[in-house]
Amino acid sequence: MGHFSVDERKLYPLWETINELKVPVMIDVGTTGMGAGMPGGLGAVIRHAHPAAIDQLAADFPNLNIVAAHPGWPWTEEMLAVALHKGNVSWELSGWAPKYFPEALKRDIKGRLKDKIMFGSDYPSIPYDRIFKEWKELAYSDDLMEKLFHQNAERILGL
């Protein structure tokens, strides 16, 4: 909804400052419901939130702690690639009901991405009772759920 892509060079002074402050930055990835169905999508260009922009930013700022927000649809598999490739990119999965996570994401949450994924709710868009129920239905181990709901966020966000 910001009407820009995060890898635009004019924004690099912002990323340099955030990098110097050594604080994480959260960046939306994938389409947005805001403006959906409205004339011109209220001016939002969903391509601005493509994982390629996060990939470029992570490459240009290897010490910048980037948290990708949302599953990244329709480019979820491309976001998987970015999260796996870039050590400075982690991923929180708010904004989507877990039952709709693509199979590749469900698989990699319990495998290659188990240390990079964080729970996110996007409440009140998805009520807590529903989202907790659907996470439980994924049948991940208690140890993995502790990582997803607490440990990863605490480590990644420096809490």
Secondary structure, DSSP 8 states (H G I E B T S, - for coil): --SS-TT-GGGHHHHHHHHHHT--EEEE-S--STTTTSGGGGG--GGGG-HHHHHHHHHH-TT--EEEES--TT-HHHHHHHHHH-TTEEEE-TTS-GGGS-HHHHHHHTTTTTTTEE----TTSS-HHHHHHHHHHT---HHHHHIIIIIHHHHHTT-
